Amino acid sequence: MSTFDRLSINTATIKKASLAQALELTVAAGLSHIGLWRDKVAEVGLETAVEMVRASGLQVSSLCRGGFLTAADGHGQAAALADNKAAILEAKALGTTEIVVVVGGLPDFSVSPGAVDGGGNATTVVGGKDIVAARQRVADRLAELVPFALEHGVRLVLEALHPMYAADRAVLSTLGQALDLAAPHPVEAVGVVVDTFHVWWDPALQEQIARAGAEGRIASYQVCDFNLPIATDALLSRGFMGDGVVDFASICTWVAEAGYDGVVEVEIFNADIWNLPFAEVIDTVKARYAELVEPHLG
């Protein structure tokens, strides 16, 4: 078994690469998995993207992203449901069972659902600052999406984001919250992703990872570091493993002990890294993964 059998490069890590470049570089690096963002698929069209992925021989580990379910007005809710159903169909066509869901922030401050991270502006919709109501609307919309997800064999993978993103991107801030939201639904329909950048700080993390494993909910494991000082745009504070504060030995061990033996995606938002040669980025990812992540995966 190769050191890199479980490693997946998420296209966000080489954001400026085209889909064709991302696929070619991932194959050249000897990897078998790639995580896709929907913007890369949209650039070429779904049908062409499916053909390109198939020709590459790579397996799509996940598609990012669905979500943004907090709108309080009927039009916004209908638009969110339509977009998420489209994302589910895209995931199925691309051959992945996992669609990552970023649930959305406060309605008055949420990023536009169509915006790609690293850009995009807040858009004001009806709903204000009531975070309790926003979380309830996430639960309501999720319940509406689950039958469609089950019908198409795609899992909605809830992502808890660091609390600094609660206003504009995700009113789910802990793995425990994500598991509570998933609990009413079949494990085939709703899972969770453990993303080291977002959850490393959580005092209950070990317990909640164990819970996620026991409940069969871990659908994805994403790794990157949490850099200091925090970037002017906090979204861009991710870094290569080893450059920041995350204790990968502990978290990787907890994920392995929870029974997760699936793909490990590296997803990095960092302007400096985006400006590096793509192959250099992938080489660094591989080296840091081999040193800091893979030895602790069991």
C-alpha angles and dihedrals in degrees: 000000000000123000088237102045091109099038119111126184111219111215090232087072091062094030097164094054119101119237090257091052093046092052094045094048093047091052091046089053090059095247126139101201137060131182114218133208116212093238090066090051092047092052091067101021127255098269093051092044091053090051092048093050092047092050091050093057090225124137116229106232095192143341120230127237147025127132134072091142101155102094112130098200125080095240092052092047093050091048091050093051092049092049093048093049088052090051091051091052091047091052092050092049091050092052101249127122094203128082113178112225122207099189101209135248135251108326094238092053108028122129112249108271090235094051119111116227113259089045141026130097135251115261125205116232132164115282110073126205103322101127094179090057090045091055091049091053089053089055091047095050092044090055089052093051099046097080091051091048092050091048091057099037095243125133123221104226111203116214120203109210128207110275092250087073096051093104100050110019118016134013086193108087105164137047088236091059090050091050092049089052091048095046100089092055136072115269088237089063106038129032138153136240122222106216113183093209092058104037108030092103098052112118089208096047099113091048094047094047088052089049091049090052094047090050093047092238104126103111099160142010117208123188137195134122133268106234130209134244092044110241121251085251099047090206089071098056094102120112146176113292107274097030097091146025105293119121099219095175092062099040094044090050091050091049091049092047089052088062100253110149100159136108122313114215125203109212117175130175107192126134094212092051091047089058094054122094107278095233090051090054092051092047090052091047090052093048094048092044091052092048104038110020116027097054090061099047094089 
